[in-house]
Amino acid sequence: MSNDVLAAGEQTLRQLELAVNRSLDGLLHGDHRGLVPGAGTEAGEGRLYQPGDDVRRIDWNLTARTTVPHVRDTIAERELETWVVVDGSASIDFGTADCEKRDLALAAVAAFGFLSTRGGSRLGAVLFDASGAAVLPPRTGRDAVFALLRTLQVRDRAGGGEASLADALRRLRHVARRRGLVVVVTDLLDGSPWQRELRALSNRHDVVVCEVRDPRESTLPAVGLLTLVDPETGRRREVQTSSPKLRARFEEAARRQREQIVHDVRAAGASHLELATDRAWLKDVVRFVSVRRRRR
């Protein structure tokens, strides 16, 4: 790779960092716990049990002394651990608007990476494609974010073969032992049983599914005879897009698919953030983070 290409890539990463920090600095100012506060493991003060409290936090000694049920709160951890799961399947290399979904995935990783490491949290990653999943151990500081982004920039485009989001999530479940934040960056065009693995992750971690999409995945243009190719399996199909009935059926099927994806993500206990190649991704991230922090 030439020095000019490397310099251009480095400049892009610096611009990403600047954009993220400028847009979200006000939301995070003075918060040492990063994007998502952790429950912590250090015992804190005891208080009366209230309906809805986790029964596993009942302090039996205090309850026995007072004869009234008490729970023991925990002190939030100052250092959190954030993991990103990044899709590198062939379907990511697609885009018909302002950028490709691959570029959008890079921007999402940059946003959550810079946000999470500001308070000293560690950042790790699981990168998966048709060849399998690779684990990058957690590291602290902005250098860890830049190292991950450089890896994603020079990552080879996926060849044939289907990737498995379920395998990547299962791999992460085995290596992410500390409670923290998990950000899954994918287009969710995946045939593996990822719903079960996502639910298992959500039982221990705070999970955000960042879905990257392109408008052409929901609508067909009326351009006559069109050859469609599945980038992962290589299957081809010719369709006559000038047919209004066919376009309407396609849009209806896409709508049902969207509804099912949203339902599956929420049913797994994860938060859902949608980024599209024809929208300002940073505004969507700002809105998402702002709403989450108000709720917390």
N, C-alpha and C positions, 0 to 999 in steps of 0.2 A: 504494500500500500504506500502511495507516494506521500511525501511530507505535506504537500498542499492539501491532500484529502484529509490527513490526520489533523492539520490545523483547522480546516473547515469544520470537522466533527467536534473538535474541542471548543470552538467558538459557539457552535450550536448548543452544547451542553452548558456553557457559561450563560448564554441567553436564557435557557430554560430555568437555571437556578435563579437568575435575577427576576424573571417573571413570576415564579412561584413565591419567592420571598417578598416581593413588593405587594403582591395581591393578598397574601395571607398574613402578613406581619401583624396587622392590627388584631386579627382574630386570636393569635397565639401569644401576644405580648404578655410577659410575666408568668406564663404557665410552664412550670418546670416539668410537668408530667407528659408533655408531648401531645400528640393528636388524641390519644385515647387514654384516660386514666386507668391504671391497673388496680385490681382489688387488693393486691398485696398479700403477704404471708405473715407479717409481724403482727402479733396480737396488740389490739388497742383497748379502748374502754368497753366496759360492759354496760348493757342497757336492757330495759324490759323487752321481752319478746312481743312482736307485733305480727298480726296476720299477714302472711306473704313472705316473712323472713325464711331464709334457708335453715331448715332444722339441723343441718350439719354444723351450724355455727352456734348451737346452744352450748352455753357454758354450764356444765352439770355441777361443778363445784359451787359456783355462785348461785345456781338454782337451788341446790340443797341447803345452802346457808340461809337464803331468804324465803324459801318455800314458794317462790314465784318464778316462773320461767324467765331466764335471761339469756341473751345472746352476746357474744363477744365480737365487736367490730375489729377490722384489720386496718392497718396503716397502709395507705397507697404507696406502692413502690415508686421511687424516683427514676429508676432506670428500667425502661421497658425494652421488650424485644419485639421487633417488627420483622415479619417475613413477607416477601412478595413472591407469588407464583405467577410466572410469565409464560404465556402461550407463544410458542414458536412454530405452530403448525402451518401448513401451506395456505390455509384459508385466511391467515392473517395478512398475507401478501396480496391484498386486494384493496382497491379504493377508487372511487369514481368522482370524488368531490375535491376538497382542498388538500387531502393527503391520503396516504394508505393507512389501513388499520394498524400496521406495524409501527408507523410513526406515532399514532395515537397511543399505542401501548407504551412506547418509550416515554412520551410526555406524562402518562399516568404514573409510571414508576418514578419519574423525576419528582412529581408533585408529592406523592406520599413518602418518598425517600427523604427529601429535604425537610418535609414537615416533621417526620418522625425522629430524625437525628439531631434536630435543633436542641433538644433537651438532654442530649447525651445517650439516647437510646441506641441500641445495636440494630443493625440491618443485615438480614440474611436473605437468600433467594433460592428458589427452585425453578430452574429453567427446563421446559419440556418441549419436545417435538416428536416427530415420528421415530427418532432413534432412541428415545427414552428420556429420563429425567436426570438433571445434574444439580447437585446441591452446592451452593456457595455459602460457607459458614458465616455467621453474623460477625460484623465489625462495627466499630463506633466511628462517628465523625463524618464530615462531608466527603472525605477521601473515599470512604466506603461507597457512598452514593455514586461518585464519579467513576469509581472502578466498575461498579455494576452497569452503569450507563454505557461505558466504553465497551464492555463485553457485549451488550445488546446491540450496539451500533455495528460492530464488526462480525456479528453472528451471521453465519451462512443462512441463506434462504432455504427453507425446508424443501426437500425433494418429495418424491412420492411416498405414500404410506400414511396411515392414520395415527394421529397422536392420541394419548389417553389422559384426559384431565383427571379422571378418577385415580390413576396410578400416581400422578404427581401429588395430588392431595393426600393420598395414603402415605407416600414417602415423607411428606412434610409432617404428617401426624406422628411419625416415628422419630423425627429429629428435633421438632419444636417442643421441648419439654417444659419450658417456662411459659406461663400464661402471658399473652400479649396480643398484638394486632396482626392479623393475616389479611393481606390484600391480594385478591385473585384477579389478575388482568388477563382477560380472555374474550373471545367472541361467542363463547358458549355453543359454537357449532360443533358439537362433540357427541359422539354416539355412546360413550362409555357411561356407566352408572355413577356419574359424579354427584348426584343428589345425596346418596347415602354417605359418601365420604365428606361432603360439605357439612352435612348435619353433625357428623362425628367431630369435625373440627370446631364447629360452633359451640359444642358442649363445653369446650375448654378455653377457646380463644374468642376475641372479638373479631368477626370476619366481615370484610367488605368485598363484595363481588363487583369489580369494575368491568363492565361489559363494553367492548368497543364494537361499533356497528357502522355500516355504510347504507345510505338510503336505497341503493339498488338491491339490497337484500329484502326489501319490503315491497318494491314496485318494479314492474317491467316496462321498459320504454317501447313505444310502438315503432319499431325499426325494421319490420318485416321478418324474414327468416333469420333466426338467431341460433348459433351453436353454443350451447352451455357445456362447460367442462368442470367436473368436480376436481379441484386441485389436489385432493388427498388420495382419491381412488383412481382418477383418470377417466372415469366414466363420462361419456358424451351423450348429449341429447339435442336434437334440433327441434325448435319450437317456432311456431308462426305467431309472432308477437302482434301482428296487425289485428288479431282476433280479440275484440273487446271481452268476450266471454272468458277466454283463457287468461287475460290480464286480471279480470275480476276474481277468478278462481285462485290465481297466484296470490293476490293481495289478501284474500280471505284466509288462505293457508298460512301466509306469513303472519297475519294478525293472531290466529290461533296459536301459532308457535310462540309469538311474543308473550301472549297471556300465560302460556304454560311455563315459559322460562321465569317470568316474574313470580308466578305462584311457587315454583320449585325453590327459587332462591329464598323467598320469604318464609316458606314452610321449613326450610333448613335452619332458620334462625339467623340468617345473614342479612346485612344491609346491601342495598342494590344501587349502584351508580352507573348510569348509562352515558357513554361518551360517543359522539357521532362525528364522522369525518366532514360533515357539512355544517357543524356548529362550533362555536367558540368553546373549546374544551376547558379552558381555565375558568371561565364563568361558571360552568357546571360544577367544577371541583370546589370553587369558592362557595357556591350555594349549598353544596352537599355538606362541607365541613361546618359551615355556619349553622345549618339546621341541626346537625348532630350535637354540636356543642351547646346550643340553646336547650335541647332536650335533656342533656346531661346536667 
